[in-house]
Every structure is written in structure tokens, then in C-alpha cells.
Amino acid sequence: MTDLENTILALWQAIAEQDEERLSRFFTVDAEILWPNTGERFDLTGYLRANCDYPGQWSGAVERVTPDGSYSVARVWSPEGVTARAVTFYQWRNGRIVQMVEYWGDVAPPPEWRRS
């Protein structure tokens, strides 16, 4: 595994643990975090609040990460039965994330009309 692959795995562990102090170390101070599905744009402080104040406990598993650290795919779930998948694109500066763009989608069966 590359250093960036290991960094992304550690990042997702800090995200799932909602560990604000450890999570902040992965980003530059001027990082920009975008959630296009909801039209949200965060600076680092805003992202830490959004992630660490997110209600409930949840876990996740990285399913794919590129060796160059350009993107990852993670499956995320909660004890309440909510499951989602996050596709995240990263831009790096000196080994830290300067921009992160995340697309979140629910993991669910297709609607009845699309089932074969």
C-alpha cells in the first residue's frame, strides 16, 4: 500500500470515530470540503463540526482507494440500519488534503419498477 492509501484508511477511521483532533491533522488549514449532493461547502472548522456533531454512531469500511490517493469509495452504516456509500475525491498539498469532494448516496434495493 502507498502512503496515501494508508492515509485515506486512517482518515476514514478518524471520521467514523468522530475524533475532531485527529481528523483535523489530515487537512491543510485552508482546506475546502464540498458535498455537491446537498450543495454544502465547508472550511475545515465547519467540516469538523458537521462530521463530529453528526447524530448517532456509525461505522465504515473503505472498499476502494486509488494508490495515488485521488479518490476512495467507502461503505458507511449505522446501528439504526442506515447504509450509504461515499465516493470521495481528494486534492493534496504536502501530504494533507487541500480539497475534498464527497458524493453520498443511500445503499438500497432498486425501486420496484426497475427490478427484473
ABEGO torsion letter per residue (X at the ends): XBAAAAAAAAAAAAAAAGBAAAAAAABBAABBBBBAAAGBBBBAAAAAAAAAABBEBBBBBBABBBAAGABBBBBBBBAAGBBBBBBBBBBBBGGBBABBBBBBBBBBBBBAAABX
